[in-house]
Amino acid sequence: MNEQDSTVLRIGVDVGGTKIEAALVDGLGRVVCTERIPARHGEEAVIEDIAAVAGRVCDGDFSQVTSIGIGTPGQVNYVSGHVDNIVNLEVTSLDMGPLVAERTGVSTHVENDVNAAALGASVVLGGGASLPGVVAFLNFGTGLAAGLVQDGVLMHGASGAAGEVGHIPVEPHRFKCPCGQYGCLETVCSGASVARLWPSANPAMPDLIRRAKKREAKAVDVLDMVVRAIGDTIQIVAQSMDPSVIILGGGMAKTGDSLMEVIAAELRRRESQCRFLASLDLPSRLRLAPLDQPVGAIGAAVAA
C-alpha cells in the first residue's frame, strides 16, 4: 500500500472453506472494522458472498473505497483475477476479480490466499508497514506453501508458482501426494497430514507434542517425522531466499509456543552438526503469525 493516508480506504476479503472475512483497512495499514459470514458453495454464491461481506464493512457505500483485494485458495491468475479449482467451495472456473468489480463498482485485485496472508502478517508485524527485506510466510494449513514478500511487494515468480514448497518431493517416507508425486513435504507436515498421522486428537499437533514430551513411543516417532519435514521446509526457504524473518502461519501455528520450541530444537540440532547452518541462526528468524489479526484480509487489501 503506497498511500500513507488514514483517509484512504481499501477492503480486503479472505475467502476460506467455511467462512469469508472482510476487513476495511486505511492507508496506514490499520483495520477499521471486520465482518465475516459463512461460506456457501458454488460460483454465483461465492461472488454474492464476497460482495455482501465487502458491503458490510463499508456500510454499503463503495464510493469511499479505493480498491478491493481478495485472497482465495485455488489456482489464481493475479493479473486477470481469474480463479480455478476452489475445491472446498465447488468452484471450477470463475472470473472472480472482474465479477466482484462489476458488482461493487470498485477496482478488484485477486491474490492467492497464502500470498495475501504473507503480506498481511508482514504488515501487522511491521506495525502498519511491511517488514523490510525478504520475508517468508510458511502456511502450515490444509496444505503447505510459502508466501514471499520483498520490501512490501509479493514475489510471484514467472508462472505465479513461487513458494510452492509443499510439493518438493524430498520426504523419505514417500507417501503419495494428491498432486501425483511421492514424498512431497506436504504429505507429512501440513495440518491435514498431521491430522492423518495422529488421528486420535483434534487439533492433532498440541496433543502430539504433549504426548511426545511424555516419551510415548508412537508420539515421539510421529513428531520426529513431522518436525524433520518442517525443518527441511524452513531450510529450503532459508537457503534459497535468505529471508530476514520466517513467519509460521496456518492452522497448525495455533499450537503456539510449544510448536516453536520443537522446531527451534530441531534447527539447533542441525546447527550442532553444521557450521554453515549455525552461521545462519535460523531459530532467531522465526516468528508466529499474529493470530489475533485477520492477516489474510489485511494482506489482500494491501495488495490491491
Disulfide bonds with the S-S distance in Angstrom:
none
